[in-house]
Each structure stands twice: as C-alpha cells, then as structure tokens.
Amino acid sequence: MKIKQAKPFLKWAGGKTQLLNEIEAKFPYKKNDEFSFIEPFVGSGAVLFWVLNNFPNLKSAVINDINKDLINSYKTIKENVTDLVLILKTFEKEYHSLSEKTEEKKEYYYKKRELFNARKPEQTKQTALFIFLNRTCFNGLYRVNRKNGFNVPVGSYKNPMICNETNLLAVSKLLQKVEILSGDFEKTINYASKDSLFYFDPPYKPLSETSSFTAYTKDEFDDNEQIRLKEFCDKLDFINCKWILSNSDVKGKNPNDNFFDDLFEKYQINRVLAKRSINANPNKRGQLTELLILNQGVYNAI
C-alpha cells in the first residue's frame, strides 16, 4: 500500500499550499542535495511538509513559532499521536451525532472553546481541542484576543473531518526528524550554518485596516516587527545563509505604498499570484499578488 505524503493538519490563514509551485521554482536545492531547513514562522507547515516529503537527504529541520498552542500541537503529534487520534475520534463521533441538532451542536462547540481557553487540560487533550476548533470554527480561522482567548465563532460545516488519522500518522513520522522550538524568530539564528535555508512566512502586513488576519497571538506583528525581521534577514545574509521570505504586496493594493520595496530594495523582490481564501464575503475571495523575496545566496543558486 502506498504511504500518503504528509500535508498540513490545520486550516490556516495564509497557508502556503497555493504558493508551493512558485516556491519550488525559486528553491535553491535539488532533490538529492544535503542542506538544513529552518522555518521561524511555521504556521500550518505547508512548505515544511513539502521539503520533508521531497528532499530525502535533508540534514536537519528546525521549526519555530511564537504561538504556543500551535507549537504544542506539533510536539503532541510528534510524541503522542496515538492518544491524540483516540481523543479526536471521540470528538468527531460526538460532533457528527449532533449534525441535525443545530443548537446542541453550537453548545458543544462553545463548551470545547471554553475548555480550550481555560488551558487546564494536559497537552494531548489541549492539542485535540486545538485541532477540533480549527476543523469546526468559521472558515478555519485562528484568531485570539488580547487575553490570548480563542474567539472565532462556530462554522457551518455539517460533518467536518476532525480526525484525519492517516495524515496525522504521516505527519508524526516526518516530525521525528524535526527540532521544534517556541519563541521569538531571532533565536533560530543559533541553528544557522553555511548550508542552511531559512523560509520566512511571518504574519502578513495587512492590505487594509479591515483585512488583518495577523492575530495568531495576543501580541501584534506590526511595522516595527516587519523591520526587525528584515534586519534579521540582513544578519543571515552577512553570514552567507540562504533565505526566502513571503509577505503581502501592499503596493498591489496601493501603488504609492513602497514599504516592502524600500525595505528590501537590495534583495530580489518577486510578485507572484496568490488566491485569497479567507474573507467574510465570498465575492472578495480571489487572486492577488504576494511577495516572494530572495537573498543573493538563493537567486545565485537557481
């Protein structure tokens, strides 16, 4: 039986599955090359899993995110996937049994959300709650308030898949070779070497005041953070590390907004088509451009 390739186990605003072809075209390594991969803002891990699935001689992989609930889910899947699957199967059976009982279904969801926000269950159950909410909330959106409380309302899915056992087992197998960190992105420099490739997918700079989906943590990733990230990229460039960075194309929305064009002027800035998948108005979901920025080490190698 053919083993299915691992894929992201979460729905995630800004997930990079749709951009993998563009990233592959700019990727500086070939299938059998040996290199280290570091992802300081791992999110749902679309690029991570693509790398793990397609580069058999990968020397090492390091992932990081400041979102502790997210990172704990990676750790749980790596270390205790069997128990996680059992809990998720129970949640799925219970939730599906309420598919025709709208009010009871909502009550079930909001009780699970309250339990998640209490952050009292042990890690495996907390991860199960995290995945349950992700699979059943509105649009698969992850958003928290200033008190780090998950506040997304219930979605309208009738019988969503809550436990994808096959994929969780495949993810767990791949994560055995991955070091998992949680904290500020700058500490990943401790893992840098001459054959490292960093891929950055930070919270995107909003295209408008109403389009921000950056509330993955209680602390905002504002323009000062974007500048700090660019300065970190400069440090990596100085020590000859390769890096690729994704972000929103604010100039595409406002031709006079040169924030990223000025900030990354000494690097190669590529504009690539992406698909907006999260918007309350379905008519406003569609294609737009995003940035894929490369340092010299990358574009010299492709």
N, C-alpha and C positions, 0 to 999 in steps of 0.2 A: 504494500500500500504506500502510495506517495505521501510523504510528510508535507503538510501545507506550510508555506512560509509564514512566519510571524508577521503580524500587522498591528497597528496601534489598537490598544484595547479600550481606548476612550474616544468619544467625540470631543473635539477641541477647537475652539475658535482660532482661526489662523493656522490650523494644521497644514502640514506641507505636502500631503499626498499629491495634491494637484500640481505642485511645482517640481515633482521629482524628475520629470523629463528635462526641465531647464537646469536643475542642479546637476543631473548626470552629465549634461552637455558641457558643464563648466568644471566637472570634477577632475582634479589633477592626478588621480591614480587609476591604474588599470587593474583588472580583476585579480591578478596574481601578485600584485605589489604588496610589500610589507610596509605598514605605517600604523600610526596611533591616531585614534579618532577621539575628539573631545567636544562635547556639546554642553555649554554652560547654561543654556535655557532649554531643557529637553522637551518640555510640553508633552504632547502625545507621542513623540518619538518616531514620527514618520521617516525622517532622514536616518535616525539611528538604526531602525529595523532594516531599512534599505541597505545600509552599509553592512550590518551584521549578516544579512542574507546573501550578499553578493561579493564579499571580499574574504575568501576563506583563509588568507594569510594575514589577516589583521592581527597586529601585535598586541594591542590593548585598546580598550574603550573606557572612557570616563564620562559619566553624565552628572549633571547638577541642575538644581532648580531651587529657587528660594521658597517655592510653595511646598510646605512640609507635608500637607495631605497628599499631594501628587507624588512626592518622593517616597513617602511611606508606602504608597501603592506599588511602586516599582520594587521596593525592598520585600514587601509581602509576597508578591508574585515570584520573586527570585527564591525566597527562603521557605515559603509555606503555602504553595499554590494548591495543594490537595485540600487543606482545610478551607481555604478561600472558596474553592469551587463548591464545596458542600454547602456553605452558607449562602452563596449566590443562587444555587439551585433551589434552596428553600424560599428565598425572597422571590424568585421567579415564579415558583408554583403558587405562592400565596397571592402575588400581584395579579397573575393571569386569572386566578379564580374569581377575581373581582371585576373582570373586564366589562361585564354588563351592569355593574353596580357603581355608577359614577361617583356618588357621594362617598361611599365606603372606600373606593379607590383613592380619592383625594385624601381622605383621612389617613389612610395607610401611608401615602407618600409623605404627608406633613409630619406624621409621627416619626418616620425614619429621618426626615430632615432635622427635626428637633433633637433626636438622639445623636445624629452626626455632629451637630453644632455643640452638643454638650461635651464632646470629645472625652468621654469616660470609658467607652468600650476598649478592650485590648486591641492591639494593632490590626490583627487579621479581620476582626469584625468591623473595625473602623474603615478599613480598606473596602470591605464588602459594601458598607453603606455609601462610601465614596463612589464606587462603580455603579451601584443601584441608582443613586441620584443622577449620575451622569447619563445613564441609559433611559431615564424616565422623566427628566425635567424638560422644561421648554427649550426646544432647539438644541439640546445637549450643551447648553451654555454653562460655563463655570464662572460664577461671579460672587464675590463676598463684600460685605460692608466693612466699615472702619473697625468693627469689633471682631473681624475675621469670621463672621457668621455667613454661611451659605444662604443666599436669599432668592434663588431662582424658583419660580412657581412650577407646579406640575405641568407636564406636557400632555399632549392629546393622543399619544400613541396608544393603540388598543392593546396589543400584545407584544411589546418590545422585547428583543433578545437581551436578557440581563446577564445570562451566564453563557458565554461562548467558550465552552470547556476546551475545545480543540485549539483555539487560538491562545488561550491562557497558558496551556501546557507548552505550546511552541515558544511563546514569549519567555516563559520561565527557563526553558532550555538555553535560549540565547543569552539571557541575562546572567548566566553563570560566569560568563567571561567579562562582565561589565562591573566596573567600580562605581558605586552610587554615592554621590555627595549631596548635601543640602546646605545651601547658604549663598552668600554673595558670589556673583560670577567671577570676581577677580581672583579668588583663591584657586581657580583652576590653572593659573599660571604655574603652580607648583608641579603640574604634570606635563608641562611643555617640554618638548625635545625637538631636535632638528627634523625628525620625520613625522612630526605631529601635524594634523589638520584640525583646526577649530571650525566648527559651524555654529554661527550665532543666529538665533531666531528670538530676539527679545520681544517684549510687549511692543506692539507697533505704535508709532506716533499716530494719534487719531487724525483722520481726514477732516473731521468737523467736531464741534462741541458735543454733538449728539451721537457720534459714531464710535465712541471709545469702548473697546472690549478688553481693556488692559487691567481690569480689577480682578486679577488672578490671586492677588494677595492684598492685605489691608494697606500696604504701602504703595503709593503711586510711582510709576516709572515715567517721570516727566522729562522735559527737555534737558535738564541738568544731568539726568541719568543717561540719556542718549549721548551726551557729550562725554561723560565719564567712560561709557562703553567705547566710544571712538578712541579715546586716549589709551584705553587698554589694548585696542587693536594696534595702535602705534607701537606699544611696548612689544607686542608679539612680532610685529613687522621688523623691529630693531634686532630681535634675536633670531630672525630668519625662520619664523614659524609661518606656515601657510594658513590662511583663513578665508572663509566665505561668510557673508552677512546678508540676511534678508531684512527688509523693512518696507513700510508703506511708501508709496510715491506721492508725497504731498504736493509735488509740482504738477502731477497729473490732475489734481483737484483744483489747484490754484497756480497758474503759470508764473506768478510772481513769488511763490514760496520756494526759495532756494536753500532751505535748511540743510538738507542732506547733500545737495550738490556742492555747497560751500564747505560743509563739514568734512566730506570725504573726497575733496577735489583732487588729491594726489593719488587716489586709487581708481580702479576701473569700475564705473557705475553702469550696470546693465538694467534696462527696463524690460520686464517680462510680463506677459499676460497672466492674470490670475482670475479666479472666479470667487466672487463674494457669495458665501453660502449662509451667512447668518445676518438676517435683517428681519425685523418685525413685519415689514411689508414685502411680500414675495416678489412684487414688481420691481423692487430695488436691488434684488439679488442678480448678479450678472458679472460681466467681465470688467476688469480694471487693471491698471498696471501696478506692479510692485517692483521694488528694487532688489537686485542681486549684486552685491558689491564684492569685488575680489581684490586681494593684495597682489603684489608683483610675483610672489612665490607661486601663486595659483595660476595666474594667466601666463606666466613663462612656461608652465608645465603642460598646459593644454594645447 
